[in-house]
Amino acid sequence: MTLIETFVYFGTIAFAISGALVAIDKKLDVFGVLLLALTTALAGGVIRDIMIGQIPPVNLVDPQYFLISLLSALITILFYEIIIKLNHSVIIFDAIGLGVFTAVGANAAIMLGYSQPFLIVAMGLVTGIGGGVLRDVFTQQIPLVFRKEIYGIASIAGSVSLYFVYEYAPNLSLYLCLFVTFSIRMLAVKMNWNVPIVRKAAVDSKRNLT
């Protein structure tokens, strides 16, 4: 098993668990839990492959990722009471998935011969946040990446670190991307770091002055 395959398996499991935990918290039925777990785990890769012209997407051709996601969701259902005792379990598994799939997405762009830094970072971002965005939309929440929480920025930082290190140490760059993305996301939660929001009152006052 190659390093990138290991990363994909790890990220798929983490995102599937995070999707299942959110679904259980929202009191969805068993089918809903399984579907949300699959969406969270697989959607980012599907969106990335469509954007870079890899048709049909890998996640839809190879059933192993579907089966891993399904198994992870079932295990989450069976052992929910144990998993949920882990403080911030959804945030932790989501941060792991974000870091892993950011690395996988950026690496996929490079492996396909793309060298443009903006494209590589964009593919890392799309792969990292795609599943989480759909998970939140399906459960009627504003996606994390659109809120004041530091989420997308963590993915961008991880992709940038991979881009600059990849030429010198490809394998190390994957670990670095995962570490940077995960660390920034978890530190932001721990330290309550937030992106400034546009306050309507301030905007209205400026308009009145003009």
N, C-alpha and C positions, 0 to 999 in steps of 0.2 A: 504494500500500500504506500503510495506516494504521500509527501507532506501535504500537498494541496487536497488530496482526497480525505486525509485525516481531518483537515480543517473543515471541509464541507460537512462531514459526518457530525463533527462536534457542534458546528453552528446550527445544523438542521435540528439536532436534538434539543439544543438550548432554546431556539425559537419556537419549536413545537411545544415545549413545556410552558413557555411564557404565554403562548396563545391559548393553551388549554387552561391555564390558571385564570386568565382573564375571563374566559368563557364560563368557567365554573362560578367565578365570582359574580358574573352577570346572570347566573341561574339559567343558562341555556340547557337544552336537553342533550342527551348523549351524542346525537348526530351533530348538533350545533357545536359541541365541544370539539369533536373530531374535525369538523370542517374548518373551524377557526384555527385550530392547531396546524392543519395542512396549509391553510392560506398564509399564516404567519411564517411558516418554515420555507415554503416554496415560491411564494409570489415574487420576492425580490429577484431571484435568479431568472424567473420567467420574463419579467419586465426587462432585465438586463440583456438577455439573449435576443429578445425581440428588437431592442434598440440597436444592437450591434449586428443584426442580420443573421443570427444563428437560429435558423428555422428548420424543424420545430425545436423548441427549447429543450435543453438537456433534461430538465426536471420532468418533462412530459414524455420523453423517450425512454429514459431509464427508470424503471419502477422502484429501484432500491431506495431512492430518497423518499418516495411516497410511503413505502413500507416502514422505513425508519421513523418518519414523522408520525405515522399511524400508531406504531408501537409505543413511541414516546408519549403520545396523548393517552393511550390506554393505561400505561403505567402511572401517569399523572392522576388519572381518574381513580385508580385503585389505591394509590398511596398519597392522595391529596392531603389528608390530615397530617401526615408526616412532613411532606414537602412544605406545606404552608407555615409550619413552625419555624422555618428558616426566615429570619428577619429580612424584609424587603425581597422576598423570593422572586416575585415577578420582575422587579428592577434588575436583580442580579442576572437572571437568565436572559433577560432582554439585552442587557449590556454585553454579555458574552456573545450572543447572536449578532449584535450590531458590530462588534469588533471582528468577529470571524468573517462575516459576509462582506464587510468593507474590504478586508484583505483579499478575499476570494474574487470579488468583483473587479478590483483594481488589477489584480494579477491576471484575470481573464482577458482584460483589454490589452495588457502587455503581451501575453502569450499569442494573441491574434495578430500581433505585429503593429499595434498602434503605439505611437510614441508621444503623441500630443499630451502634455501634462493636464490640460483642462479635461480632456476626454477620459483619461485614466482616473482622475479624481471624481469626475461625474459618475463613472461606472461603479466606483467604490461606494459612492453615496447612494446611488439608486439601489444597488444590491443590498446595502446595509439597512436602508430605511423602508424599502418597498413593502415587505411583509408586515412590518409594524404599523405602517400607515393604513393598510387595508384592514388590519385587525382592529384598529381604533375606529375606523369609519364604520365597520360592520357592527360594532358595539356602541355606536352613537356617541363617540367621544371625539373631541378635537385631537387629531394626531399630535404626538409629543413634539414632532419636528416643527409644528406650527405654533407651539406654545412658547412661553418664555424660557422653558427648560433647555439646558445645553444638551442637545441630542445630535442634530445634524452637524453641528460644528465639530463635535467629537469625531464623527465619521470623516469629515473633510480633513481634519488634522491627521488622522490615521492614514488616509490615502496619500497625503502629501509626504508623510514620513516614508511610506513605502516607495513612492516615486524616486525620492532622492537616494535611497539606500539600495534599491533593487539592482542597479548596475554592478555594484561592488559585492553584494551578498544577497542573492535572491531569497534563499531560505530564511536568513536573518530578517529580511525586510518584512516577511509575512508575520513573524513573531512580534516584530517592532510595531507593525500596524495594529495588531490585536491588542498589544499592551497599551499603546498610546490611546486608542479609541476607548477601550474598557476603562483605563485609569481616569481619563478626562470625564467620562460619563459618571463614574462612581464618585469621583471627587466633587463633581458638580452637585450630586445628590447629597453627599455628606456635608459639604460646606455651604449648601444652598446658593450655589452660583447660578445666576440667571441672566439671560439676554434681556436688555432693557426693552420695555414695551412702549408703544405709542399711546399715550394717555389722551383720550378724547377731549378732556377739559383743557389740556394744554394746547391742543390743536385749535380748538374753538377760540381760545383767548388770543392766539396769534392772528386768527382770521379777523377778529374784532378790531385788532390794532391796525390792520391794513384797510 
